[in-house]
Amino acid sequence: MKGMNKNDQSLLRLERAADELRRGQPVVVNGDAGALLVMPLELANTPALDRFDAMTSGSFIMLTNNRAMSLKVAGEDWAAVRIKRPGWMTAEDMVAMADPTLDLMSPMKGPFERLNHPDTDLDRAAIKLVKWARLLPAVVAAEISGADAYADQFSVDIATVLEADYAQATALRQVASARVPLAGAENTRLVSFRPTAGGIEHIAIVIGEPNRHDPVLMRIHSECFTGDLLGSLKCDCGEQLRGAIKAIEEAGGGVLLYLAQEGRGIGLISKLKAYALQDQGYDTVDANTRLGFDVDERVFAPAAEMLKQLGFKAVRLMTNNPDKVAGLERFGVTVTERVAHKFPTNPHNEQYLATKKAKTGHIL
């Protein structure tokens, strides 16, 4: 890590910790008042649990309050909830506890016992770390001490995890730019932004030659593989993407920021799990919270940083979501106007859009 600044070094450790978790390996999360060894619940298997138990004692389950409530665990509105690990619980039971799409196939044995342990920064960091790894926010964990005993396990400190969203946004750098003529917007340039310590890239789609002195017409568009590429009818994302490009071209130029925030920030696999829950009768909001996530996990700091690097200080934002307006302004971008951006419903997304209007404040 020679030559990297402290911020980049921290983000590199975070990405490496996330990679370990995605491989089902335990990771140490360090805090000033202690440390936790954590392993993703959805990747639990018997050999991995045996190794985990050989390294620790007194392990427990940790979930978000949203997932705990769906399992009928009485909560205290703590962001992270510790739950006693029952002696009968197998690796298969743990996977089912983390993944609500298995609730009907694997009825939970419960009831589960909440441990009286108010959430701490350490607990919140452990949960956020598995979210960062694009895994379900549930872990088997144990309090540990004695760094030498865990020297073989990758470690990360809580500040690195809890401050990651904003640290990564400020570390974005332009790494490639090319002219890419689009259908209906031939004078278009794509500019890619990558965190200097690694991570998923975001793309700015610059249409025409927008004036840097006036508020630019723009849209923040979170990637949607199913809607943007496959033309899924479950959402309106594909229509919003193509409609924004058309509107910006007709206005004489502007910017569309294509952010790597699939499924409101939960990732493609978890989004597909949310779709499976919708097939069971849950709406789009309840599906996300039943998985253990917040209703919307996105942070708009990367969008603000991209705009600043492109030279735009004020925008006319195409959105139906007031949270995007607040999200940009929070990070220093002036939103002079919210431009409505809605499209007709179809039988497959009618309920989805109605839920967004009723539960997430979308102006539809």
C-alpha positions as MATLAB code, in Angstrom:
seq = 'MKGMNKNDQSLLRLERAADELRRGQPVVVNGDAGALLVMPLELANTPALDRFDAMTSGSFIMLTNNRAMSLKVAGEDWAAVRIKRPGWMTAEDMVAMADPTLDLMSPMKGPFERLNHPDTDLDRAAIKLVKWARLLPAVVAAEISGADAYADQFSVDIATVLEADYAQATALRQVASARVPLAGAENTRLVSFRPTAGGIEHIAIVIGEPNRHDPVLMRIHSECFTGDLLGSLKCDCGEQLRGAIKAIEEAGGGVLLYLAQEGRGIGLISKLKAYALQDQGYDTVDANTRLGFDVDERVFAPAAEMLKQLGFKAVRLMTNNPDKVAGLERFGVTVTERVAHKFPTNPHNEQYLATKKAKTGHIL';
ca = [
       0.000    0.000    0.000;
       3.068    2.199   -0.381;
       2.261    5.555   -1.979;
      -1.432    5.428   -1.033;
      -2.920    8.029    1.285;
      -4.588    7.037    4.542;
      -8.104    7.273    3.080;
      -7.222    4.966    0.186;
      -5.505    2.507    2.510;
      -8.657    2.307    4.651;
     -10.893    1.782    1.633;
      -8.582   -0.910    0.289;
      -8.859   -2.784    3.593;
     -12.631   -2.442    3.412;
     -12.791   -3.925   -0.103;
     -10.520   -6.791    0.942;
     -12.656   -7.471    4.016;
     -15.757   -7.544    1.805;
     -14.061  -10.031   -0.524;
     -13.292  -12.296    2.439;
     -16.928  -12.219    3.526;
     -18.169  -13.003    0.012;
     -16.030  -16.143    0.172;
     -17.688  -17.076    3.445;
     -14.589  -16.336    5.524;
     -14.775  -14.708    8.980;
     -13.456  -11.170    9.404;
     -12.439   -9.243   12.515;
     -14.109   -5.866   13.098;
     -12.041   -3.806   15.546;
     -13.251   -1.038   17.826;
     -11.758    0.952   20.682;
     -13.773   -1.002   23.235;
     -13.435   -4.477   21.742;
     -13.636   -6.572   18.606;
     -16.011   -8.965   16.875;
     -15.314  -11.949   14.673;
     -18.135  -12.103   12.128;
     -19.179  -14.481    9.367;
     -22.095  -14.030    6.900;
     -25.132  -15.989    7.983;
     -26.382  -16.653    4.451;
     -23.095  -18.428    3.576;
     -23.034  -20.620    6.692;
     -22.129  -24.279    6.271;
     -21.142  -26.952    8.758;
     -17.349  -26.992    8.151;
     -17.195  -23.174    8.255;
     -19.204  -23.080   11.493;
     -16.981  -25.736   13.057;
     -13.911  -23.618   12.254;
     -15.630  -20.487   13.587;
     -16.610  -22.218   16.831;
     -13.086  -23.568   17.285;
     -11.801  -19.978   17.293;
     -14.453  -18.478   19.584;
     -16.792  -19.021   22.488;
     -20.148  -17.498   23.271;
     -21.170  -16.754   19.689;
     -24.508  -15.183   18.825;
     -26.587  -14.150   15.826;
     -26.795  -10.507   14.793;
     -29.528   -9.141   12.533;
     -30.930   -5.755   11.663;
     -33.979   -4.602   13.564;
     -36.040   -4.966   10.377;
     -35.218   -8.654    9.978;
     -35.543   -9.316   13.709;
     -39.055   -7.868   13.743;
     -40.061  -10.066   10.798;
     -38.949  -13.054   12.901;
     -41.155  -11.829   15.792;
     -38.195  -10.887   17.973;
     -39.271   -8.096   20.310;
     -36.990   -5.185   19.609;
     -35.856   -1.946   21.179;
     -35.456   -0.132   17.861;
     -31.746   -0.931   17.822;
     -30.160   -0.848   14.371;
     -28.362   -4.133   15.117;
     -29.975   -6.806   17.279;
     -28.079   -9.603   19.015;
     -29.983  -12.879   19.273;
     -29.050  -15.923   21.319;
     -27.741  -18.778   19.177;
     -29.840  -21.832   20.103;
     -28.077  -25.153   20.554;
     -30.319  -26.828   17.978;
     -29.475  -24.331   15.233;
     -27.702  -25.907   12.261;
     -25.989  -24.176    9.372;
     -29.114  -24.751    7.292;
     -31.213  -23.077    9.997;
     -28.867  -20.085    9.957;
     -29.181  -19.651    6.212;
     -32.965  -19.758    6.518;
     -32.836  -17.233    9.354;
     -30.929  -14.795    7.146;
     -32.927  -15.367    3.965;
     -36.676  -14.694    4.145;
     -37.254  -16.231    0.715;
     -36.806  -19.558    2.541;
     -39.403  -18.808    5.229;
     -42.131  -20.869    3.553;
     -39.837  -23.807    2.725;
     -38.087  -23.790    6.094;
     -40.532  -22.640    8.776;
     -38.553  -21.033   11.577;
     -38.329  -23.103   14.755;
     -38.155  -20.142   17.172;
     -39.105  -18.408   19.268;
     -35.787  -16.573   19.332;
     -34.384  -14.771   22.348;
     -33.049  -11.253   22.009;
     -29.937  -10.507   24.033;
     -30.165   -7.329   26.077;
     -27.321   -5.563   24.335;
     -28.042   -2.098   22.895;
     -26.384   -1.677   19.535;
     -22.932   -0.116   19.459;
     -20.764    1.318   16.698;
     -19.069   -2.081   16.617;
     -22.366   -3.875   15.992;
     -23.468   -1.350   13.375;
     -20.121   -1.646   11.607;
     -20.405   -5.444   11.478;
     -23.832   -5.218    9.854;
     -22.759   -2.493    7.441;
     -19.726   -4.523    6.399;
     -21.848   -7.426    5.158;
     -24.107   -4.939    3.354;
     -21.010   -3.484    1.708;
     -20.168   -7.004    0.545;
     -23.631   -7.136   -1.113;
     -24.749   -9.881    1.258;
     -27.829  -10.147    3.439;
     -27.320   -8.126    6.659;
     -27.055  -11.021    9.089;
     -23.993  -12.561   10.754;
     -22.888  -15.088   13.300;
     -20.570  -13.183   15.613;
     -18.477  -13.513   18.749;
     -16.699  -11.014   20.961;
     -12.964  -11.653   20.867;
      -9.762  -10.414   22.504;
      -6.094  -11.049   21.925;
      -5.026   -9.923   18.465;
      -2.338  -12.607   18.125;
      -4.915  -15.386   18.223;
      -6.661  -13.930   15.175;
      -3.644  -12.844   13.145;
      -4.704  -15.102   10.264;
      -8.093  -13.385    9.948;
      -8.426  -10.215    7.918;
      -9.405   -7.229   10.057;
     -10.933   -3.802    9.546;
     -11.685   -1.010   12.018;
     -15.132    0.425   12.667;
     -14.312    3.953   11.481;
     -13.288    2.587    8.079;
     -16.647    0.824    7.736;
     -18.950    3.497    9.122;
     -17.344    6.312    7.119;
     -16.963    4.312    3.911;
     -19.768    5.854    1.842;
     -18.428    9.371    2.072;
     -14.762    8.391    2.010;
     -15.252    6.454   -1.218;
     -17.227    9.286   -2.831;
     -14.448   11.807   -2.250;
     -11.916    9.299   -3.618;
     -13.609    9.027   -7.033;
     -11.391    9.708  -10.024;
     -12.133    9.973  -13.742;
     -10.413    7.028  -15.403;
     -11.797    6.914  -18.947;
     -13.797    9.056  -21.338;
     -15.053    8.239  -24.800;
     -17.574    9.425  -27.360;
     -20.425    6.895  -27.585;
     -23.238    7.938  -29.952;
     -26.602    6.777  -28.604;
     -29.842    6.200  -30.449;
     -31.560    9.586  -30.309;
     -28.526   11.312  -28.744;
     -25.543   10.893  -31.025;
     -23.399   13.625  -29.447;
     -22.816   11.733  -26.202;
     -19.718   11.077  -24.122;
     -19.359    8.500  -21.344;
     -17.079    9.371  -18.448;
     -16.193    6.631  -15.947;
     -15.418    7.255  -12.283;
     -13.592    4.719  -10.115;
     -12.703    4.835   -6.401;
      -8.934    5.171   -6.171;
      -8.712    2.207   -3.800;
     -10.913    0.015   -5.979;
     -14.606   -0.701   -6.010;
     -17.504   -0.438   -8.418;
     -17.362    2.238  -11.115;
     -20.036    4.845  -11.811;
     -20.670    6.339  -15.263;
     -21.585    9.888  -16.279;
     -23.497   10.109  -19.580;
     -22.850   13.635  -20.888;
     -25.222   14.512  -23.711;
     -24.461   17.448  -25.987;
     -22.371   20.370  -24.736;
     -24.128   21.479  -21.535;
     -23.333   24.960  -20.207;
     -21.391   24.844  -16.928;
     -22.629   28.298  -15.900;
     -26.366   27.523  -15.877;
     -28.233   24.824  -13.903;
     -27.857   21.663  -15.952;
     -30.735   19.307  -16.708;
     -29.734   15.976  -15.217;
     -30.896   12.709  -13.710;
     -29.437   10.354  -11.134;
     -30.243    6.845  -12.364;
     -29.453    3.810  -10.222;
     -28.502    0.854  -12.381;
     -31.252   -1.708  -12.943;
     -30.096   -4.788  -14.829;
     -33.601   -6.173  -15.142;
     -35.265   -2.948  -16.255;
     -32.507   -1.142  -18.153;
     -31.120   -4.123  -20.068;
     -33.840   -6.763  -20.105;
     -36.857   -4.476  -20.334;
     -38.513   -5.838  -17.177;
     -42.091   -4.691  -16.676;
     -41.863   -4.967  -12.866;
     -40.477   -1.420  -12.610;
     -40.287    1.764  -14.679;
     -36.479    1.997  -14.682;
     -35.930    1.238  -18.357;
     -38.492    3.835  -19.384;
     -36.951    6.372  -17.025;
     -33.457    5.744  -18.428;
     -34.429    6.052  -22.066;
     -36.878    8.853  -21.327;
     -34.185   10.861  -19.546;
     -31.778   10.519  -22.463;
     -34.515   11.690  -24.845;
     -35.507   14.638  -22.642;
     -31.911   15.777  -22.146;
     -31.235   15.615  -25.878;
     -34.387   17.625  -26.627;
     -33.337   20.223  -24.037;
     -30.050   20.758  -25.837;
     -27.804   18.824  -23.475;
     -27.285   17.658  -19.928;
     -26.036   14.793  -17.788;
     -27.307   11.406  -16.658;
     -25.368    9.847  -13.783;
     -25.571    6.049  -13.960;
     -24.751    4.880  -10.449;
     -23.797    1.342   -9.425;
     -26.573    1.120   -6.828;
     -28.686   -1.809   -8.011;
     -31.915   -2.418   -6.123;
     -31.781    0.862   -4.158;
     -28.304   -0.091   -3.035;
     -28.833   -3.721   -1.958;
     -27.296   -5.363   -5.029;
     -28.718   -7.523   -7.805;
     -28.893  -10.825   -5.907;
     -30.719   -9.293   -2.958;
     -33.008   -7.454   -5.379;
     -33.961  -10.777   -6.958;
     -34.702  -12.083   -3.470;
     -36.920   -9.036   -2.946;
     -38.720   -9.889   -6.191;
     -39.269  -13.429   -4.893;
     -40.856  -11.978   -1.752;
     -43.072   -9.774   -3.913;
     -44.291  -12.960   -5.597;
     -45.324  -14.088   -2.100;
     -47.437  -10.950   -1.658;
     -45.083   -8.402   -0.071;
     -44.808   -4.953   -1.621;
     -41.467   -3.469   -2.691;
     -40.905   -1.691    0.642;
     -41.841   -4.622    2.870;
     -39.720   -6.980    0.753;
     -36.592   -4.883    1.359;
     -37.194   -4.562    5.089;
     -38.029   -8.253    5.443;
     -34.615   -8.984    3.929;
     -33.184   -6.847    6.714;
     -32.343   -3.767    4.675;
     -33.557   -0.204    5.016;
     -36.224    0.881    2.552;
     -33.504    2.681    0.558;
     -29.804    1.978    1.133;
     -28.486    4.507   -1.384;
     -26.171    7.413   -0.616;
     -25.943   10.249   -3.136;
     -22.471   11.491   -2.189;
     -20.939    9.863   -5.323;
     -23.395   11.733   -7.549;
     -22.489   15.061   -5.963;
     -18.772   14.377   -6.363;
     -19.179   13.395  -10.016;
     -21.089   16.602  -10.756;
     -18.423   18.701   -9.082;
     -15.645   17.028  -11.062;
     -17.593   17.583  -14.275;
     -17.907   21.272  -13.406;
     -21.609   21.482  -12.499;
     -22.581   23.320   -9.311;
     -26.346   23.711   -9.881;
     -28.822   21.312  -11.467;
     -32.382   20.858  -12.638;
     -32.984   17.364  -11.315;
     -35.270   14.956  -13.175;
     -36.833   12.852  -10.430;
     -40.039   11.952   -8.643;
     -38.107   11.238   -5.435;
     -37.651   14.192   -3.031;
     -34.918   12.241   -1.227;
     -32.681   12.657   -4.270;
     -33.090   16.425   -4.075;
     -32.152   16.401   -0.389;
     -29.345   13.920   -1.046;
     -27.634   16.156   -3.603;
     -28.089   19.351   -1.611;
     -26.640   17.656    1.466;
     -23.360   17.309   -0.413;
     -23.158   20.816   -1.787;
     -25.011   20.675   -5.112;
     -27.748   23.280   -5.596;
     -30.999   21.896   -6.996;
     -32.822   24.812   -8.605;
     -35.750   22.748   -9.861;
     -37.244   19.279   -9.531;
     -38.375   18.192  -12.983;
     -41.139   15.563  -12.994;
     -40.124   12.307  -14.650;
     -42.934    9.756  -14.741;
     -44.362    7.324  -17.251;
     -47.611    5.354  -17.707;
     -48.048    2.236  -15.603;
     -48.519   -1.312  -16.846;
     -50.284   -4.238  -15.126;
     -46.949   -5.511  -13.748;
     -45.660   -2.292  -12.145;
     -48.911   -0.621  -11.132;
     -48.685   -1.820   -7.517;
     -44.956   -1.077   -7.371;
     -45.513    2.555   -8.336;
     -48.504    2.882   -6.018;
     -46.331    1.659   -3.126;
     -43.610    4.195   -3.958;
     -46.218    6.958   -3.879;
     -47.806    5.783   -0.624;
     -44.749    4.668    1.353;
     -41.629    6.424    0.055;
     -42.997    9.857   -0.793;
     -42.550    9.681   -4.548;
     -44.504   12.380   -6.375;
     -46.457   10.334   -8.912;
];
